[in-house]
Amino acid sequence: MEKLTPTAGGSTRDDGTHDDGTHHNGTHARGTPTTRWNGFVGRHEEARRLRRALWEGPGLAVVRAEAGAGASRLVDEVLGQAEFVGWTQLRGRCPDTADPDNEDPDAEDAVPFGPLVDALAGLPHRPGVPGPGLPSLAGVVGIVVPEIADRLPPPPLSAVDPEVWRGLLPRAVGALLAACGDTVLVVEDVHRADPATLRLLHRLLGAMPPGLRLVVTEDTAPGLPVLAAPPRAVVEEIRVRPWTPAETGEFVRRWLEAHLPAHLPEHTDLAAPVHELTGGLPGAAAALLRSAAELLRESCAEAAPYPGTPAAGKHDPGAEPVTVLAAVREAGVPPRVRREFAHRYERLTEDARRIVDAVAVVGLAVPVGVLADVAGFEPLRAEAAVEECLRGAALRVEGACPAFRSALDHRTALAHVPAPRRARLGLRAARALHHGGPGPLPLTDLARLYREAGRVRAALRCLVAAGDRAAAAGDYATATSLYTQAVTEDPRADGRVRAAAKLARTAQLARAGEQVVAAVRRVLDEDDPPPRLRGEIRLHLSVVLRNQSGGALDSLNEVARAIPDLETSDPQTAVRAMAVAAIPSLKGWPIDRHKHWLARCEQLEGQVVEPAARAAVAANRATALMLFGDRRAWAAAEALRPLAATAMEAAHQTRGWTNLAHAAAALGYGERAHEFLDRAAAGLADSSSPYLEGLHRTGGLVLAWHEGRWEGLHRAADLTTRLYEEIPDLTAEAMLVRGLTALHVLGDVPRARHDLTRAARITRYDTGVILTASAAATARIHLEAGRPGQACEALGETLDLLERTGGWVWAGEVAPTAVAALHGSDQTARAERLVAAFAAATEDRDAPAAATALTVCRALLAEADDQPDEAAGLLSDAEARWLRLSRPFDAARAAEARGRCLLDRHREAAADDIHRVLATYRELGARWDVARCQRLLRRHDIVVTHRRGRLGYGSQLSPREQEVAHLVVQGRANRDIAESLVLSTRTVEHHVARIMRKLNVTSRTDIALH
């Protein structure tokens, strides 16, 4: 494709944002229609202002931008519009006389008027340009621009004298431009203009030809020459700034659409790193993406080589494909950016280069005084060198401090500094920051500088101190990262042990991945910590394993190993360990063992005097009591209300309230769960704990599910699943809600089964929601499909866990479905034993959801024993209880079961009940349940709705056929469609046959094409 060419002379600077040479109005610079995108982003207001300035008549438009921000690109965009095609466009650029490749150091004096000569040499050959009647004065232009001399009148005889024609040249240029009609004269980089050019432009502005518009581009660096306009001149100043993050994101998205459409779904992660690396400079952004695309293509070529190529033997079939994000991060500095920075760097004096090296090594914005110390200069000498760097666009001003224009420039500059010199400058920089840096010490930067200087101990001290500061401020994610780095880098065992203790303590409040667990375990296994620290580390590691990176038994066993060490060395922490061991789980110990540790904790609680430890024990005790269904939990929860004095106390209180919200929701206390979530939200406002934020979010999802607030719930659960994918229990809980809504709201059975199964598989320390709800929902799918045996298999593992742990207080989600499945597979006796165990274990528990579910179980047993009236009475009681607990979906299911019980004996009343349930399901958006109820009514020959008969639709698809066709188009098999719509497979087959007949097609693929 043809590249954008300069109009009427001069050159168009390629800033990387218009690779294909098109304009945003869909035309080429020469007017050829095109559909390709031209890369123009985020400059539409500036373009509007420039366009308006051109149309308003003679005047000066100054487009100011730092190098690479796209000033020339903006001018290209506006002048390429169709409305300016008939105008005379002249363009020249002021040369870079400081270019080291320029062989003539006096080029500025040797070629005066250079940019104007270049611009006028491109005067277009077309009728009326220049117009007739040119005065002989205009011929003077031909003396300096011989390319157009044959189109001009002879110059006056007196112009033979150089002094004379120099004096006449401004008037001659004005006369020539006046004869060209509507004209745009563009002078780029006017800050580099020679004095003669500036004087001529000033003269033009003082006696502006009637059709002339003068446009100049100018660098924003301070201290540069500015074209001084006469007082009466019309001037429009337009500032072109670097892109904002949002504009960078738009450019990335559209660039991927144009160049890598297959990778478009990955673009959402690219905006931030591209903006961070390029500083919002368009040229750098385009160059970076091009480099990443090349890396991606090379990766794809190696991953799928052509047969017989050398790469074929190196391909690793198990290798993960390189993503666009990974390619951007691995691309390094694009060659173009590297060359441009090297060009600017080479033009600098030795002093200015030393300042650039100092800024590169320091790595953050610091005052000039600090840079002077690093470079070894006197302050005034450093200031002069900094000013030169700003003029040469090697640096920009960030606040009051010099800094690089982009991270890519920083990388390039740092690569220029040899390693020995970098170490010396790093040590100077660390000392300068210690004594002269602004504000709090930049500890992480000091650690980096000391590390580069070979001062390992000083670097580790700064690293740990930075972690301490982050933890004190509630930024546990940062603290965890810093402590992990300290544990990994410290060559001394005692230093690793101390850092590991801090790491384990903060990691429980952050997103702690496998690297955190590995680092802590390595210290425990290899460094032989003293008993007190060993016990403390194991205690905190158990919480990390419990919440994020391990399993319940792994976590509890760490606690059990920690307690003996702690009892002899640190009784307060031993009590904390007991409080941790008290929190039960379906995947943990039997409930009685947890209660044993809770009793031990309560006996020794008075020994805990340290405030953060007391807060941790109080939060765990309240959580354990709530999970047991112990009525003392409410008083324990209220004990968490006092305001915390430290960030760590507040974090433990917030954790306690969030855990209590989850436990209260599982027990059936939705309103109290909301109160706990509100308290937790207030605590989260003053801290930064990704784990607690995620736990708060998933608690809201579960409550929304129970309360029937399903609008947008599937989307919210999907977002949460992806946000917290590295924290298994949070992912599992969000995925559970996503699976439940996929089943009941979307009617998407395959997707629901996938999410429900995966949620149960990845949960680590389930406290009564994930395993039970996912098993129950999966079993319901099998039951509705007439597969009670498979329903029992889906429930088997969860029922075994309930029996092993005795955690029946959490069985409310699963017990009624288990009774139905066991009875359906002729295991009624086992169902009766299950209900008896459920009743015995929850008899004295404060768990209204479990009590109501027990009533449903007893009703199902009564129905199995052919006592429908007794069953209906129990189900009416259960419906009323569910409604009092604000669980409309559970209430509707109880009412549906009641109607089903009575259909044979009280047909009309039962049908009315089920019709009311249908209305409730429709209001909730429970599509799958609506289909199930309709099927129930059809089986009993009860009319579901009044609608036209099958023949009444003629060749049009009926609503049911439209539903089936929609699922066929999605590629669903007949069995999947039957599960989603609660139909028999044979019925779906009949629907598909009728759809094909009505659409006059012969295959399922043809249905999709139709």
PyMOL commands that set and color helices and strands:
alter all, ss='L'
color gray80, all
select helices_A, chain A and resi 44-55+71-79+82-84+107-110+114-121+136-144+146-151+157-160+162-178+190-192+195-206+245-259+261-269+271-278+282-303+310-313+324-330+335-346+350-362+368-375+379-391+407-416+419-436+443-452+456-472+476-489+493-507+514-526+531-549+552-569+571-581+591-607+611-628+633-638+647-667+670-684+690-706+713-723+728-744+749-762+770-784+788-805+808-813+815-824+828-842+848-864+868-884+888-902+907-924+927-939+950-953+959-969+974-981+985-999+1004-1009
alter helices_A, ss='H'
color red, helices_A
select strands_A, chain A and resi 59-64+88-93+183-188+212-218+235-239+396-398+401-403
alter strands_A, ss='S'
color yellow, strands_A
deselect
rebuild
show_as cartoon
